[in-house]
Amino acid sequence: MEDVTDILNKDGRDKSPSAYLSVVSENGKFYAVPFKAWAKPGFWYNKQVFDELGLNPPTTWDEFMNVLDTLKAGGITPIASGDGVGWPLSDLVEAFIIGLGGPELQLKLINHEIAWTDPQVKEIFGRIQQLLKGGYFDEAREWTIQIDRLMERKVGIYFMGNWINLMLQEKGYRPGIDYDVFAFPGTGGIVAGGDWAFIPKFAKNKEAAKKLLEFLAGAEAQTIM
């Protein structure tokens, strides 16, 4: 990877969170430019459906189950299951781990401090299994299809990242009016991350690549983002 320290210095290294820079630095040099931050805040829902059914965003597990049962009784499959590329379903499982076990449990799994057969982890998977057996999950469908199904009242809630916000607005839906989002009830943490751009050593047009990275890290692109 090419050294892109000059690009970061030109734009102002202080404009990027240190956590986004430390992962792409080595011996005082930087090898990628952060250009996007994202988060997976929780379950997106059709606000008009919630209003019609008298539902409020749940803050406890019992309230969450009440939302699911009310949606089901109204003829709406409660939870959308994204598929097609793998990560939408692993994101959902991750949300249950963090929501029911806390971010500490997720970090212990990441750092191999506990096994997937740990009783606390098995209990969380048991709850997911109960929901699956109870018919609370829609069949797995390509993840972008579920965005339309959410607004077509075919599914009630959909765990997805913040990028769904723009995708819904591009379809003409209004945030806070047509749709909204709530965190996994009782959670103390969410998953967040970012995207970086870099230049491979073997790139054939490095000057054009540098201009692209300068644009992505610059004020104009960040304002659009």
Summary of the structure (lengths in Angstrom):
residues: 225
radius of gyration: 20.6
end to end distance: 24.9
largest distance: 59.6
contacts: 643
relative contact order: 0.22
helix: 48%
strand: 19%
